[in-house]
Amino acid sequence: MTGEWRKRVVADAATHHGEPCIRGTRIPVTTIVASLADGMTPDEIIAEYPQLEREDVLAALAYAADVLREQALLPFPLETT
């Protein structure tokens, strides 16, 4: 799916303030990735947003992975107890 996300993820200033969304929807990539991080399965996300397809969920993940590859991440302190 690497690179293929470009067919499904768009950022348009007129849609959802330019936040990357799945093409033809107002569903932000961040919503999909956060839902996965919260433990939802792709099928559960699709049930919640029936206009999505499994490939949309995979495209959101591929987009997030590409963004992280391009960003210089700074280390952050780990919590200690």
A tleap script that builds the chain and sets N, CA, C and O, in Angstrom:
source leaprc.protein.ff14SB
mol = sequence {
  NMET THR GLY GLU TRP ARG LYS ARG VAL VAL
  ALA ASP ALA ALA THR HIE HIE GLY GLU PRO
  CYS ILE ARG GLY THR ARG ILE PRO VAL THR
  THR ILE VAL ALA SER LEU ALA ASP GLY MET
  THR PRO ASP GLU ILE ILE ALA GLU TYR PRO
  GLN LEU GLU ARG GLU ASP VAL LEU ALA ALA
  LEU ALA TYR ALA ALA ASP VAL LEU ARG GLU
  GLN ALA LEU LEU PRO PHE PRO LEU GLU THR
  CTHR
}
set mol.1.N position { 0.834 -1.202 0.000 }
set mol.1.CA position { 0.000 0.000 0.000 }
set mol.1.C position { 0.872 1.257 0.000 }
set mol.1.O position { 0.361 2.354 -0.227 }
set mol.2.N position { 2.180 1.119 0.251 }
set mol.2.CA position { 3.041 2.290 0.260 }
set mol.2.C position { 2.943 3.009 -1.069 }
set mol.2.O position { 3.110 2.394 -2.122 }
set mol.3.N position { 2.678 4.281 -1.033 }
set mol.3.CA position { 2.515 5.088 -2.235 }
set mol.3.C position { 1.112 5.016 -2.820 }
set mol.3.O position { 0.641 5.978 -3.428 }
set mol.4.N position { 0.450 3.895 -2.643 }
set mol.4.CA position { -0.909 3.723 -3.153 }
set mol.4.C position { -1.919 4.586 -2.382 }
set mol.4.O position { -3.020 4.845 -2.869 }
set mol.5.N position { -1.541 5.022 -1.189 }
set mol.5.CA position { -2.465 5.830 -0.383 }
set mol.5.C position { -2.841 7.121 -1.104 }
set mol.5.O position { -3.884 7.712 -0.822 }
set mol.6.N position { -2.004 7.551 -2.023 }
set mol.6.CA position { -2.274 8.810 -2.733 }
set mol.6.C position { -3.568 8.757 -3.544 }
set mol.6.O position { -4.139 9.797 -3.872 }
set mol.7.N position { -4.021 7.567 -3.862 }
set mol.7.CA position { -5.278 7.414 -4.601 }
set mol.7.C position { -6.488 7.556 -3.682 }
set mol.7.O position { -7.603 7.770 -4.158 }
set mol.8.N position { -6.280 7.439 -2.374 }
set mol.8.CA position { -7.400 7.423 -1.432 }
set mol.8.C position { -7.362 8.545 -0.395 }
set mol.8.O position { -8.399 8.875 0.180 }
set mol.9.N position { -6.216 9.126 -0.147 }
set mol.9.CA position { -6.084 10.184 0.861 }
set mol.9.C position { -5.875 11.513 0.150 }
set mol.9.O position { -5.000 11.647 -0.705 }
set mol.10.N position { -6.693 12.491 0.517 }
set mol.10.CA position { -6.588 13.825 -0.078 }
set mol.10.C position { -6.586 14.878 1.026 }
set mol.10.O position { -7.125 14.667 2.112 }
set mol.11.N position { -5.976 15.998 0.727 }
set mol.11.CA position { -6.013 17.155 1.631 }
set mol.11.C position { -6.455 18.344 0.795 }
set mol.11.O position { -5.731 18.801 -0.088 }
set mol.12.N position { -7.638 18.833 1.080 }
set mol.12.CA position { -8.237 19.930 0.330 }
set mol.12.C position { -8.674 20.988 1.337 }
set mol.12.O position { -9.410 20.696 2.280 }
set mol.13.N position { -8.220 22.205 1.130 }
set mol.13.CA position { -8.541 23.286 2.065 }
set mol.13.C position { -10.046 23.470 2.241 }
set mol.13.O position { -10.492 23.962 3.277 }
set mol.14.N position { -10.826 23.081 1.240 }
set mol.14.CA position { -12.276 23.244 1.312 }
set mol.14.C position { -12.962 22.100 2.050 }
set mol.14.O position { -14.159 22.170 2.330 }
set mol.15.N position { -12.218 21.061 2.361 }
set mol.15.CA position { -12.791 19.906 3.046 }
set mol.15.C position { -12.069 19.679 4.366 }
set mol.15.O position { -10.864 19.427 4.390 }
set mol.16.N position { -12.800 19.769 5.440 }
set mol.16.CA position { -12.273 19.494 6.785 }
set mol.16.C position { -11.004 20.295 7.078 }
set mol.16.O position { -10.053 19.771 7.658 }
set mol.17.N position { -10.997 21.567 6.673 }
set mol.17.CA position { -9.911 22.514 6.959 }
set mol.17.C position { -8.565 22.060 6.409 }
set mol.17.O position { -7.522 22.422 6.954 }
set mol.18.N position { -8.574 21.272 5.337 }
set mol.18.CA position { -7.330 20.831 4.728 }
set mol.18.C position { -6.691 19.633 5.391 }
set mol.18.O position { -5.612 19.197 4.987 }
set mol.19.N position { -7.341 19.102 6.396 }
set mol.19.CA position { -6.807 17.916 7.075 }
set mol.19.C position { -6.910 16.716 6.130 }
set mol.19.O position { -7.924 16.564 5.448 }
set mol.20.N position { -5.885 15.864 6.077 }
set mol.20.CA position { -5.964 14.693 5.198 }
set mol.20.C position { -7.170 13.819 5.540 }
set mol.20.O position { -7.354 13.401 6.683 }
set mol.21.N position { -7.983 13.555 4.519 }
set mol.21.CA position { -9.201 12.752 4.658 }
set mol.21.C position { -9.232 11.687 3.573 }
set mol.21.O position { -8.480 11.741 2.600 }
set mol.22.N position { -10.109 10.728 3.760 }
set mol.22.CA position { -10.320 9.727 2.728 }
set mol.22.C position { -11.124 10.374 1.599 }
set mol.22.O position { -12.142 11.024 1.835 }
set mol.23.N position { -10.649 10.183 0.384 }
set mol.23.CA position { -11.278 10.784 -0.810 }
set mol.23.C position { -12.786 10.519 -0.821 }
set mol.23.O position { -13.239 9.401 -0.577 }
set mol.24.N position { -13.544 11.571 -1.107 }
set mol.24.CA position { -14.990 11.460 -1.210 }
set mol.24.C position { -15.714 11.441 0.122 }
set mol.24.O position { -16.931 11.260 0.168 }
set mol.25.N position { -14.964 11.630 1.221 }
set mol.25.CA position { -15.571 11.663 2.555 }
set mol.25.C position { -15.005 12.852 3.312 }
set mol.25.O position { -14.125 13.563 2.826 }
set mol.26.N position { -15.519 13.048 4.489 }
set mol.26.CA position { -14.961 14.037 5.407 }
set mol.26.C position { -14.338 13.318 6.612 }
set mol.26.O position { -14.212 13.890 7.695 }
set mol.27.N position { -13.956 12.069 6.402 }
set mol.27.CA position { -13.382 11.265 7.482 }
set mol.27.C position { -11.868 11.470 7.494 }
set mol.27.O position { -11.176 11.058 6.562 }
set mol.28.N position { -11.350 12.111 8.557 }
set mol.28.CA position { -9.918 12.375 8.629 }
set mol.28.C position { -9.106 11.094 8.855 }
set mol.28.O position { -9.547 10.157 9.520 }
set mol.29.N position { -7.923 11.095 8.284 }
set mol.29.CA position { -6.985 9.999 8.503 }
set mol.29.C position { -6.735 9.835 10.000 }
set mol.29.O position { -6.631 8.709 10.487 }
set mol.30.N position { -6.637 10.938 10.730 }
set mol.30.CA position { -6.363 10.852 12.166 }
set mol.30.C position { -7.445 10.077 12.912 }
set mol.30.O position { -7.150 9.376 13.880 }
set mol.31.N position { -8.680 10.199 12.474 }
set mol.31.CA position { -9.776 9.457 13.102 }
set mol.31.C position { -9.582 7.959 12.914 }
set mol.31.O position { -9.783 7.179 13.845 }
set mol.32.N position { -9.194 7.564 11.724 }
set mol.32.CA position { -9.003 6.144 11.437 }
set mol.32.C position { -7.815 5.596 12.218 }
set mol.32.O position { -7.917 4.544 12.850 }
set mol.33.N position { -6.692 6.301 12.176 }
set mol.33.CA position { -5.490 5.831 12.873 }
set mol.33.C position { -5.721 5.793 14.383 }
set mol.33.O position { -5.304 4.846 15.050 }
set mol.34.N position { -6.376 6.808 14.919 }
set mol.34.CA position { -6.664 6.827 16.359 }
set mol.34.C position { -7.606 5.695 16.745 }
set mol.34.O position { -7.460 5.104 17.815 }
set mol.35.N position { -8.564 5.394 15.890 }
set mol.35.CA position { -9.486 4.289 16.174 }
set mol.35.C position { -8.737 2.968 16.222 }
set mol.35.O position { -9.003 2.132 17.086 }
set mol.36.N position { -7.805 2.775 15.302 }
set mol.36.CA position { -6.982 1.563 15.330 }
set mol.36.C position { -6.129 1.522 16.590 }
set mol.36.O position { -5.991 0.472 17.219 }
set mol.37.N position { -5.561 2.661 16.956 }
set mol.37.CA position { -4.732 2.726 18.165 }
set mol.37.C position { -5.546 2.435 19.418 }
set mol.37.O position { -5.020 1.908 20.399 }
set mol.38.N position { -6.828 2.779 19.383 }
set mol.38.CA position { -7.710 2.507 20.516 }
set mol.38.C position { -8.194 1.059 20.560 }
set mol.38.O position { -8.924 0.665 21.469 }
set mol.39.N position { -7.777 0.272 19.565 }
set mol.39.CA position { -8.114 -1.149 19.591 }
set mol.39.C position { -9.220 -1.579 18.651 }
set mol.39.O position { -9.570 -2.759 18.606 }
set mol.40.N position { -9.777 -0.643 17.901 }
set mol.40.CA position { -10.815 -1.029 16.946 }
set mol.40.C position { -10.185 -1.805 15.788 }
set mol.40.O position { -9.044 -1.546 15.403 }
set mol.41.N position { -10.924 -2.740 15.249 }
set mol.41.CA position { -10.475 -3.465 14.071 }
set mol.41.C position { -10.913 -2.699 12.824 }
set mol.41.O position { -11.808 -1.857 12.899 }
set mol.42.N position { -10.295 -2.982 11.687 }
set mol.42.CA position { -10.771 -2.345 10.454 }
set mol.42.C position { -12.260 -2.591 10.216 }
set mol.42.O position { -12.969 -1.686 9.777 }
set mol.43.N position { -12.740 -3.792 10.497 }
set mol.43.CA position { -14.160 -4.085 10.306 }
set mol.43.C position { -15.044 -3.240 11.217 }
set mol.43.O position { -16.122 -2.810 10.806 }
set mol.44.N position { -14.601 -2.999 12.447 }
set mol.44.CA position { -15.370 -2.152 13.369 }
set mol.44.C position { -15.395 -0.700 12.883 }
set mol.44.O position { -16.413 -0.018 13.003 }
set mol.45.N position { -14.281 -0.238 12.339 }
set mol.45.CA position { -14.227 1.130 11.807 }
set mol.45.C position { -15.160 1.260 10.613 }
set mol.45.O position { -15.875 2.253 10.480 }
set mol.46.N position { -15.151 0.258 9.750 }
set mol.46.CA position { -16.022 0.281 8.577 }
set mol.46.C position { -17.488 0.218 8.997 }
set mol.46.O position { -18.342 0.844 8.368 }
set mol.47.N position { -17.781 -0.526 10.047 }
set mol.47.CA position { -19.161 -0.564 10.549 }
set mol.47.C position { -19.577 0.810 11.073 }
set mol.47.O position { -20.732 1.211 10.926 }
set mol.48.N position { -18.637 1.525 11.683 }
set mol.48.CA position { -18.908 2.867 12.211 }
set mol.48.C position { -19.023 3.906 11.080 }
set mol.48.O position { -19.812 4.847 11.162 }
set mol.49.N position { -18.231 3.713 10.045 }
set mol.49.CA position { -18.204 4.619 8.888 }
set mol.49.C position { -18.408 3.782 7.622 }
set mol.49.O position { -17.438 3.462 6.935 }
set mol.50.N position { -19.652 3.424 7.305 }
set mol.50.CA position { -19.914 2.489 6.207 }
set mol.50.C position { -19.478 2.969 4.825 }
set mol.50.O position { -19.417 2.170 3.890 }
set mol.51.N position { -19.176 4.249 4.681 }
set mol.51.CA position { -18.701 4.724 3.394 }
set mol.51.C position { -17.237 4.344 3.145 }
set mol.51.O position { -16.729 4.518 2.037 }
set mol.52.N position { -16.562 3.825 4.178 }
set mol.52.CA position { -15.176 3.395 4.037 }
set mol.52.C position { -15.096 1.972 3.506 }
set mol.52.O position { -16.008 1.163 3.678 }
set mol.53.N position { -13.977 1.697 2.859 }
set mol.53.CA position { -13.629 0.345 2.439 }
set mol.53.C position { -12.363 -0.051 3.177 }
set mol.53.O position { -11.644 0.801 3.699 }
set mol.54.N position { -12.096 -1.342 3.218 }
set mol.54.CA position { -10.890 -1.830 3.897 }
set mol.54.C position { -9.635 -1.132 3.343 }
set mol.54.O position { -8.718 -0.812 4.099 }
set mol.55.N position { -9.600 -0.904 2.043 }
set mol.55.CA position { -8.454 -0.249 1.424 }
set mol.55.C position { -8.275 1.181 1.922 }
set mol.55.O position { -7.154 1.691 1.944 }
set mol.56.N position { -9.371 1.838 2.323 }
set mol.56.CA position { -9.276 3.180 2.901 }
set mol.56.C position { -8.560 3.139 4.248 }
set mol.56.O position { -7.732 3.999 4.545 }
set mol.57.N position { -8.882 2.144 5.052 }
set mol.57.CA position { -8.236 1.996 6.359 }
set mol.57.C position { -6.745 1.729 6.156 }
set mol.57.O position { -5.911 2.320 6.842 }
set mol.58.N position { -6.409 0.852 5.228 }
set mol.58.CA position { -5.002 0.564 4.943 }
set mol.58.C position { -4.288 1.791 4.381 }
set mol.58.O position { -3.122 2.032 4.694 }
set mol.59.N position { -4.983 2.561 3.558 }
set mol.59.CA position { -4.396 3.785 3.010 }
set mol.59.C position { -4.099 4.793 4.113 }
set mol.59.O position { -3.074 5.474 4.072 }
set mol.60.N position { -4.985 4.894 5.096 }
set mol.60.CA position { -4.750 5.807 6.223 }
set mol.60.C position { -3.489 5.405 6.982 }
set mol.60.O position { -2.691 6.261 7.366 }
set mol.61.N position { -3.312 4.117 7.194 }
set mol.61.CA position { -2.104 3.637 7.882 }
set mol.61.C position { -0.858 3.881 7.046 }
set mol.61.O position { 0.172 4.302 7.572 }
set mol.62.N position { -0.946 3.621 5.753 }
set mol.62.CA position { 0.201 3.835 4.866 }
set mol.62.C position { 0.579 5.313 4.826 }
set mol.62.O position { 1.761 5.656 4.824 }
set mol.63.N position { -0.423 6.186 4.794 }
set mol.63.CA position { -0.169 7.629 4.825 }
set mol.63.C position { 0.566 8.011 6.115 }
set mol.63.O position { 1.564 8.730 6.083 }
set mol.64.N position { 0.059 7.520 7.243 }
set mol.64.CA position { 0.679 7.829 8.533 }
set mol.64.C position { 2.122 7.331 8.569 }
set mol.64.O position { 3.004 8.026 9.073 }
set mol.65.N position { 2.366 6.146 8.043 }
set mol.65.CA position { 3.725 5.603 8.017 }
set mol.65.C position { 4.638 6.473 7.162 }
set mol.65.O position { 5.772 6.747 7.555 }
set mol.66.N position { 4.162 6.911 6.002 }
set mol.66.CA position { 4.980 7.769 5.148 }
set mol.66.C position { 5.260 9.114 5.801 }
set mol.66.O position { 6.370 9.636 5.693 }
set mol.67.N position { 4.270 9.678 6.475 }
set mol.67.CA position { 4.479 10.951 7.174 }
set mol.67.C position { 5.548 10.784 8.251 }
set mol.67.O position { 6.423 11.637 8.399 }
set mol.68.N position { 5.480 9.704 8.990 }
set mol.68.CA position { 6.475 9.475 10.045 }
set mol.68.C position { 7.874 9.264 9.474 }
set mol.68.O position { 8.861 9.658 10.097 }
set mol.69.N position { 7.969 8.657 8.315 }
set mol.69.CA position { 9.279 8.481 7.681 }
set mol.69.C position { 9.884 9.832 7.296 }
set mol.69.O position { 11.104 9.996 7.313 }
set mol.70.N position { 9.045 10.781 6.955 }
set mol.70.CA position { 9.505 12.085 6.484 }
set mol.70.C position { 9.777 13.072 7.616 }
set mol.70.O position { 10.522 14.034 7.428 }
set mol.71.N position { 9.192 12.850 8.772 }
set mol.71.CA position { 9.323 13.785 9.887 }
set mol.71.C position { 10.522 13.424 10.756 }
set mol.71.O position { 10.798 12.251 11.008 }
set mol.72.N position { 11.213 14.435 11.198 }
set mol.72.CA position { 12.288 14.220 12.167 }
set mol.72.C position { 11.631 14.169 13.547 }
set mol.72.O position { 11.149 15.184 14.048 }
set mol.73.N position { 11.615 13.014 14.138 }
set mol.73.CA position { 10.991 12.869 15.451 }
set mol.73.C position { 12.009 13.149 16.541 }
set mol.73.O position { 13.161 12.719 16.474 }
set mol.74.N position { 11.565 13.862 17.520 }
set mol.74.CA position { 12.416 14.165 18.664 }
set mol.74.C position { 12.139 13.169 19.766 }
set mol.74.O position { 10.988 12.792 19.987 }
set mol.75.N position { 13.182 12.735 20.466 }
set mol.75.CA position { 12.927 11.828 21.588 }
set mol.75.C position { 12.162 12.551 22.680 }
set mol.75.O position { 12.323 13.757 22.872 }
set mol.76.N position { 11.343 11.822 23.379 }
set mol.76.CA position { 10.603 12.403 24.485 }
set mol.76.C position { 10.862 11.540 25.718 }
set mol.76.O position { 11.135 10.345 25.602 }
set mol.77.N position { 10.775 12.145 26.884 }
set mol.77.CA position { 11.081 11.381 28.098 }
set mol.77.C position { 9.995 10.334 28.347 }
set mol.77.O position { 8.805 10.604 28.188 }
set mol.78.N position { 10.417 9.165 28.731 }
set mol.78.CA position { 9.483 8.111 29.104 }
set mol.78.C position { 9.015 8.353 30.528 }
set mol.78.O position { 9.765 8.844 31.371 }
set mol.79.N position { 7.776 8.004 30.777 }
set mol.79.CA position { 7.251 8.162 32.133 }
set mol.79.C position { 7.874 7.112 33.037 }
set mol.79.O position { 8.035 5.954 32.652 }
set mol.80.N position { 8.214 7.526 34.216 }
set mol.80.CA position { 8.727 6.582 35.207 }
set mol.80.C position { 7.827 6.610 36.409 }
set mol.80.O position { 7.265 7.647 36.760 }
set mol.81.N position { 7.697 5.484 37.029 }
set mol.81.CA position { 6.844 5.409 38.221 }
set mol.81.C position { 7.635 5.038 39.435 }
set mol.81.O position { 7.076 4.930 40.526 }
savepdb mol mol.pdb
quit
